Amino acid sequence: MSTLTAVLLGAGSRGARSYAPYALDYPHELKFVAVAEPDAERRDKFAREHNIPPEQVYASWEQVMGQPKLADIMIICTQDRMHHAPTLQALNQGYHVLLEKPMSPDPKECMEMEQAAKDNERLLTICHVLRYTPFWSTIKRLIDEGRIGDVVSIQLNENVGYWHIAHSFVRGNWNNSDTSSPMILSKSCHDMDVLSWLMDQPCTRVSSYGSLMHFHEGNAPEGSTSRCLDGCAVEATCPYSAPKFYLGDGKSWAWHFTQDSSREAIVEGLKTSPYGRCVYKSDNNVVDHQVVNMEFANGATATFSMCGFTMEQERIVQIMGTKGQISGHDDKITLYDFVTKEKNDITVHVPNSGHGGGDAGVMRSFLDEVRHYNGGESLTSASASVRSHLMAFAAEESRLNKGKSIEIADFAERVRRG
């Protein structure tokens, strides 16, 4: 097996901690030879971990693109609005590209990246990691085997978790659609992708409702301050207390604002970084709950519900077919047969690695596809991703228009016309 070489653009949480560790675990498969990251501390840490020489360590992706082709593949984990330009340049330079989701908050940019991959005959694989997990791949296999007949309807709940929505979507990098993406894209494009994959039918129209109901200044408790450590009178009883989370069960999440895990460093970060802000006095604008209704070409339907106000961070799914039903949650899948009345409980192995094994799974699959590339497409190709991204874009348009039903074909044609 040949060892592939890679360049990483963006050594943040997803790039450095989710995908790059694959090279440390399987050094005979993958070697990072260059990195671009604006944060000096993260950049130097990644270079040390992967033994990258100083001359191959860059502060920006533009510096990398100014060099001749450095490796076989490029892994792009920049922020959402920084995906389009480096992806196009990487494809034009002959790299196979693994791109963190979402592709882009602009639907036209998504289509342009899809076309660039085709024009350059390169792989552009999007990190829709759920498809690569044992849980979702088992459900897909049961459907494809005809175990429940034809799929009629799917109900999918994404329970974000009260602490996770506060961290990522109120205080964190994905809290504002003007600088990142709307919630249905930044968080729930995974779910749109899974629904598109399980249905295996074009989605024809969607409608959606949702809002930023809770995390705004109108709900700020009396006595609250702009930061939790600024003498807030209600911090001790607030479920979204930053010191309670980052100095307690969520200590590992403090990595997002400090490389030093000491108490002193975390406290200092809570005084200066966005992660110490009051959840009611931040600059967030993305929804904290949303529902989406979908109809597919064969008449099947799906409903999706995302909510930040849950105890657990989990997905719960129910798939109803003409001959049976599949229910799934955590590592448990239950298959019901309408003819035999049998109920089969399946327990899948959920690896400890990120996203239930999906992070390592997408890396393994992508590297194999690069080695054996013959012009085909990956499981989560740009083409597949554009289909599910259009579902998300249309859902957001519907939400902003009071739930108006949006025809996907019409929406896509409007995007193409600009």
Protein Blocks (a to p, Z undefined) as FASTA:
>chain_A
ZZdddddehjafklmmmmmmmmmmmmmlpccfbdcdfblklmmmmmmmnopafklccfbf
klmmmpccfbfbdcdfbdfklmmmmmmmmmmnopacdddddfbfcfklmmmmmmmmmmno
pacddfdfklmpmklmmmmmmmmnopnopafbdcddddebjklmmmmmmmmmmlpfklmc
cfklmmmmmmmmmmmmmnopacfbdcdddddfklccklpcehiafbfklopaklmmpckl
mklmmmmmmmmmmmmmocbfcfklmmmmmmmmmklpcfklccbfbdfbdcdddddfkopa
cdddddfbbfbdcdddddddfkbccddehjbccdddfklopacdddddddfbehhhlmmm
mmmmmmmmmmmgghiacfklfklmmmmmmmmmmmmmmmmngopacdfklmmmmmmnZZ
